[in-house]
Amino acid sequence: MTKLKVMIVDDEPIIRKGLIQFIDWSSTDFEVVYGATDGDDAWQHLPVIQPDIVITDIRMPGRSGLDLVRDLSEQFPKTQVILLTGYADFAYARQAIQFNVVDFVLKPTQKNLILAALEKAKARISQDRERIALEESVVRFDRERTHRRKEDCLRTLIHGGRCQDPDLAADLDRQLKAYHMVLVEASVRNEAGDWSATPFAEFGGESDGFELLPVIRQSFDPYENHILALRHGQYAILAVVPEHRPDLLQVLADRCGEMAMLVEALLAIRLSVGMSGCHAGIGQVADAFSEAAAALAGARIGEAKRTREQPGEEPPPSRESLRARILADEILRRVLNGEADAAGQQLGLLFQIFREDRHTVESIRDACLHLASRCAAADPGRNTHVGNHAEGGHNGHGSQPGSHQDMGDASKQVAGILMAESLRELHDILEPVVSAAAHRMQKRPVNSIILATRSYLHDHFSEHITLQQIADHVHVSPSYLSRLFHRETGQTIVDVCRTIRLDQACLLLRTTDLRNFEIAARVGIEDPAYFSKLFREHTGASPTEYRTRNRMDEGGEGSGG
């Protein structure tokens, strides 16, 4: 059991200070998280701190200890209460028996009496938690059994069979009012460094494959969904959507793209995704699976991770296909990594897709303008602006970025894209743009990227930071930044950010009277309990112990929160 959180409530500073300082809490199973000056102060902080045990005086101004006990029994019934009382108040304190108080301790008290009362509270908490765990295990067992039955039924439906349980079939049919089938397939690098088409299980086995499940669940969290592990490295998701809307397919596709980027950056696993059009009811599950499987087969092209859709009636024919959009993002990723040759190869593949999918002229031009703009914007030293379509462009004459010649070349590129009459012309315009941008990124000094990353972490440690935000700030791809930072520093970005946050917490504990939970929020850690755990791992002491130890010479009270 982790240390139990204790709140001490007493309007007499000498009593409160004595309980906090003269018990060696570090050698017990308890930790003082807050010292409240009266019942009202305690009640204000209870919802945030949520202590396991409250040690409270009875007679206090405002909300008395008895009032506090009554309110706790109604709104925080799991919190155990120990009452501090004098001989004169004992009859009064007996009223608290009806609220199931753990123990009464007479004042002035001794340390061993307080510790004995805390052990009683600990025993009650253990019993309550065991009972709750047993009840939850029964509920979890029933839920998991129902979930397995649904999974078995869905696997049968995927292969064209019928669900033999009428009640289960009816329940699933109600849930699947509108859904997309999404197939996700994983691949890993082989010894040559290429993304292998060999089945995923032959590389990592079951444990590696199931690392994907938490990421997949989080990616589809906003939607009621069913996730099936078809085999190692391949998953089927029935993403249930709230209603049939043309833009939902694009929203799901964006989530799949984010998921693929995250998986490659953190797990070094590449995902291919196939997505069906919108379907309804269990009778269309097999059709949805067939569409998604066909889309997945089309997504296995080259080395790029991408998503392909089988939209059925949506989106409209003039919409740029998801397949081309994901490949354009892959080209940009290669550019950001300084991989000029690979970016050129992917550009050729993009134009092959334009031919195969028979895109409209408008969608092809829009894609080319978007790609030219992103390539120019990828270089932070280029501030050229050309109309509403693109920024910057390839300068083949050695002029300085932002010069009149540079702007003129960029304008010619935009005009050339708008006036081009063939795919060949468009490719010839884009190819030098992509190549030049990739070569510029190659020349960026590594140290500047590391320094910019560290600076960003120091400036934004109190915020919720994502790898994508940092990568955008330093103008490289997330996967490249993650690998580069670890290679150059021997640390991960997450570890460095955590160290910055905890060092700042140490400073605040030494120099301010902020409560533990307030400090946790200020350094960007929302959960006070998780903050305490990280802090102990970082310093070898709890926040309360650290503050008491480092402020003892200053005569500080050493309050636990």
Secondary structure, DSSP 8 states (H G I E B T S, - for coil): ---EEEEEE-S-HHHHHHHHHSS-GGGSSEEEEEEESSHHHHHHHHHHH--SEEEEES--SSS-HHHHHHHHHHH-TTSEEEEEE-GGGHHHHGGGGGGT--EEEESS--HHHHHHHHHHHHHHHHHHHHHHHHHHHHHHHHHHHHHHHHHHHHHHHHTT---S-HHHHHHHHHH-SSEEEEEEEEE-B-TTSSB--S-GGGTTHHHHHHTHHHHHHHHTTTSEEEEEEEETTEEEEEEE-SS--TTHHHHHHHHHHHHHHHHHHHH--EEEEEEEEEE-SGGGHHHHHHHHHHHHHHH--TT---EEE--TT-S-TTS--HHHHHHHHHHHHHHHTT-HHHHHHHHHHHHHHHHHHT--HHHHHHHHHHHHHHHHHTSTT----BTTTB-----TT---TTSHHHHHHHHHHHHHHHH--SHHHHHHHHHHHHHHHHHHHHTS-HHHHHHHHHHHHHHHTTS---HHHHHHHHTS-HHHHHHHHHHHHSS-HHHHHHHHHHHHHHHHHHH----HHHHHHHTT---HHHHHHHHHHHHSS-HHHHHHHHHGGGT------
